[in-house]
Amino acid sequence: MAKAVTRILMAASGTGGHLFPALAVAKQLTDCDIEWLGTPDRLETDLVPGEYHRHTVTAKGLQGKPLQKLKNGLQLLASVFQTHKILGDRRIDLVFTTGGYIAAPAILAARWRRIPVILHESNVLPGKVTRFLGKYATAVVIGFQESAQYLPKARTLHLGTPVRPEFLTPQALDLNLPGDRPLILVMGGSQGAVGINQLVRQCAVDWIAAGAVIVHITGKNDPDVAQFQDPHYFPLPFTDKIAALLQRASVVVSRSGASALTELTITKTAAILIPYPYAAEDHQTINAQVFVKHQAGLLAPQKDLTPERLSEMVLDLLRHPAKREAIAANAATLGIPQSAKQIADFLRTTLSL
């Protein structure tokens, strides 16, 4: 019996940076049946809605000691066969993947089945899977135009990185913040950042004295959370109100993961970027350098950063609204607000070829 609608397998696993763009695209594909490919015990277990039929495979990266690499390699091979079977059993028409380990079996199995596979890359420097296997994808959708230089053998298309829907409309902020004070938002990534946390607490007195209020997303593993207290300082281990905070913020101090940077382009917020120094292949620094090239953010490498330097960088932006607004406007030129819709439309076009 013929299928009623197109069936798409979303292969996204592990982190919000992989999952949120895929979820945003999935929400645009209401005319399709969406199924999900992930791995056990990762973030998708909590984030992927129950309405999407979920499959799991045992894909892992090829890192570690030789014996571990061999074991992971065998698991990767097994996951290719598992995914191949899923594609056939579920009669999948197209695969969309946002990179990471799960992309390898998704791309290889789709190629084996001769069905279209679209790969999305959000970082400026594509991940290893994207660089090695991107040429086998039907197309690689890139979040930043600069990524194309790293993928000479792939068909690339610059459609941006999708953000969650709440970033596209004004959001109410339910924190009781003084309305007349500029807001400094500090966010160190999904796990927080102890190094940034320590620097910020040493700067906080100066920022508050300058008239600012601080919202500090500390992460859940912050050993010094009680060290600084002030009515104008709001430490939060986690919040799901990032969209509202970014829309309200005057200045952001942030890591430079692709998701955070994309959100800054949509909310048009000036930021000081402190790349995570241990990120794979230092890709966060490469992300931040693109923002610097476009005068869309300020780069502050952590190894060179002192409390005095960070304090002055933030105060300079607070004192010079025109400079802050110029950075925000330049950041906006790097974003594509309707990225999720454009990618969804591209998937439909691919299916009709």
PEJO-V289522 format. One record per residue. RES is the residue in one small letter. SS is DSSP state (H for helix, E for strand, - for the rest). PHI is phi in whole degrees, -180 to 180 (* if undefined). PSI is psi as a letter, one per 30 degrees, with the letter a starting at -180 (none if undefined). Layout:
# PEJO-V289522
RES_SS_PHI_PSI + RES_SS_PHI_PSI
This chain:
# PEJO-V289522
m_-_*_k + a_-_-69_k + k_-_-71_k + a_-_-77_e + v_-_-138_l + t_-_-67_k + r_E_-118_k + i_E_-118_k + l_E_-101_j + m_E_-94_j + a_E_-107_j + a_-_-149_k + s_-_-153_l + g_-_99_d + t_-_-129_l + g_H_-61_e + g_H_-61_f + h_H_-89_e + l_H_-81_e + f_H_-62_e + p_H_-62_e + a_H_-65_e + l_H_-64_e + a_H_-63_e + v_H_-68_e + a_H_-57_e + k_H_-67_f + q_H_-84_f + l_-_-104_h + t_-_-68_f + d_-_-89_g + c_-_-122_l + d_E_-85_k + i_E_-106_k + e_E_-121_l + w_E_-127_k + l_E_-115_k + g_E_-145_a + t_E_-121_l + p_-_-68_k + d_-_62_h + r_-_-115_a + l_-_-62_f + e_H_-62_f + t_H_-58_e + d_H_-95_e + l_H_-92_e + v_-_-78_k + p_-_-60_k + g_-_-64_f + e_-_-70_f + y_-_-97_j + h_E_-60_k + r_E_-110_k + h_E_-119_l + t_E_-127_k + v_E_-133_l + t_-_-108_h + a_-_-67_k + k_-_-142_l + g_-_-77_l + l_-_-94_h + q_-_-110_l + g_-_100_a + k_-_-72_l + p_H_-51_e + l_H_-64_e + q_H_-68_e + k_H_-61_e + l_H_-62_e + k_H_-61_e + n_H_-66_e + g_H_-63_e + l_H_-66_e + q_H_-67_e + l_H_-63_e + l_H_-61_e + a_H_-62_e + s_H_-68_f + v_H_-64_e + f_H_-66_e + q_H_-61_e + t_H_-68_e + h_H_-57_e + k_H_-68_e + i_H_-61_e + l_H_-60_e + g_H_-76_e + d_H_-62_e + r_-_-93_f + r_-_55_h + i_-_-74_k + d_-_-95_f + l_E_-157_k + v_E_-115_k + f_E_-122_k + t_E_-132_k + t_-_-107_g + g_-_88_a + g_-_82_a + y_H_-59_e + i_H_-66_f + a_H_-68_f + a_H_-62_e + p_H_-64_e + a_H_-63_e + i_H_-68_e + l_H_-66_e + a_H_-69_e + a_H_-65_e + r_H_-61_e + w_H_-61_e + r_H_-80_f + r_-_60_h + i_-_-116_l + p_E_-63_k + v_E_-136_k + i_E_-109_k + l_E_-108_k + h_E_-110_k + e_E_-125_j + s_-_-94_f + n_-_-81_l + v_-_-64_e + l_-_-86_j + p_-_-60_k + g_-_-65_l + k_H_-61_e + v_H_-62_e + t_H_-63_e + r_H_-68_e + f_H_-79_e + l_H_-114_f + g_H_-57_e + k_H_-67_f + y_H_-91_f + a_-_-78_l + t_-_-61_e + a_E_-161_l + v_E_-115_j + v_E_-86_k + i_E_-113_k + g_-_-79_e + f_-_-127_k + q_H_-57_e + e_H_-64_f + s_H_-67_f + a_H_-59_e + q_H_-65_f + y_H_-89_f + l_-_-129_i + p_-_-65_f + k_-_-100_f + a_-_-102_l + r_-_-84_j + t_E_-109_l + l_E_-143_k + h_E_-88_j + l_-_-123_g + g_-_80_a + t_-_-113_k + p_-_-66_k + v_-_-116_l + r_-_-63_k + p_H_-55_e + e_H_-64_f + f_H_-75_f + l_H_-95_f + t_-_-134_l + p_-_-60_k + q_-_-117_k + a_-_-76_k + l_-_-106_j + d_-_-91_g + l_-_-82_k + n_-_-85_i + l_-_-98_k + p_-_-61_k + g_-_-71_f + d_-_-96_g + r_-_-106_k + p_-_-64_k + l_E_-103_k + i_E_-102_j + l_E_-106_k + v_E_-115_k + m_E_-142_k + g_-_-104_g + g_-_96_l + s_-_-63_f + q_-_-101_g + g_-_77_a + a_-_-155_j + v_H_-60_e + g_H_-59_e + i_H_-66_e + n_H_-57_e + q_H_-65_e + l_H_-61_e + v_H_-64_e + r_H_-66_f + q_H_-77_f + c_H_-93_f + a_H_-59_e + v_H_-59_e + d_H_-64_e + w_H_-66_e + i_H_-67_e + a_H_-62_f + a_-_-81_f + g_-_102_g + a_-_-92_l + v_E_-116_k + i_E_-119_k + v_E_-110_k + h_E_-119_j + i_E_-82_j + t_-_-88_f + g_-_84_l + k_-_-86_f + n_-_-116_i + d_-_-117_j + p_-_-69_f + d_-_-111_g + v_-_-59_f + a_-_-95_g + q_-_-72_f + f_-_-130_k + q_-_-137_k + d_-_-164_k + p_-_-61_f + h_-_-103_g + y_E_-123_k + f_E_-120_j + p_E_-83_k + l_E_-131_k + p_-_-67_f + f_-_-163_l + t_-_-150_k + d_-_-101_g + k_-_-108_h + i_H_-60_e + a_H_-59_e + a_H_-64_e + l_H_-66_e + l_H_-65_e + q_H_-67_e + r_H_-88_f + a_-_-68_k + s_-_-88_e + v_E_-139_k + v_E_-119_k + v_E_-111_j + s_E_-147_l + r_-_-64_l + s_-_-125_h + g_-_-67_l + a_H_-61_e + s_H_-64_e + a_H_-61_e + l_H_-65_e + t_H_-62_e + e_H_-63_e + l_H_-62_e + t_H_-68_e + i_H_-80_e + t_H_-85_f + k_-_58_i + t_-_-120_k + a_-_-74_k + a_E_-140_k + i_E_-103_k + l_E_-104_k + i_-_-118_j + p_-_-58_k + y_-_-65_j + p_-_-71_f + y_-_-109_g + a_-_-64_k + a_H_-53_k + e_H_56_g + d_H_52_h + h_H_-68_f + q_H_-69_e + t_H_-65_e + i_H_-64_e + n_H_-58_e + a_H_-64_e + q_H_-64_e + v_H_-66_e + f_H_-63_e + v_H_-62_e + k_H_-57_e + h_-_-93_g + q_-_54_h + a_-_-108_g + g_-_-180_l + l_E_-111_k + l_E_-99_k + a_-_-136_i + p_-_-57_k + q_H_-63_e + k_H_-66_f + d_H_-101_f + l_-_-93_k + t_-_-112_l + p_H_-56_e + e_H_-63_e + r_H_-66_e + l_H_-64_e + s_H_-59_e + e_H_-69_e + m_H_-61_e + v_H_-68_e + l_H_-62_e + d_H_-62_e + l_H_-69_e + l_H_-66_e + r_H_-78_f + h_-_-124_i + p_H_-55_e + a_H_-65_e + k_H_-64_e + r_H_-62_e + e_H_-68_e + a_H_-66_e + i_H_-62_e + a_H_-62_e + a_H_-65_e + n_H_-67_e + a_H_-61_e + a_H_-61_e + t_-_-69_f + l_-_-91_f + g_-_-101_l + i_-_-126_j + p_-_-56_e + q_-_-96_g + s_H_-56_e + a_H_-59_e + k_H_-66_e + q_H_-64_e + i_H_-68_e + a_H_-60_e + d_H_-63_e + f_H_-66_e + l_H_-63_e + r_H_-63_e + t_H_-63_e + t_H_-60_e + l_H_-68_f + s_H_-89_f + l_-_-69_none
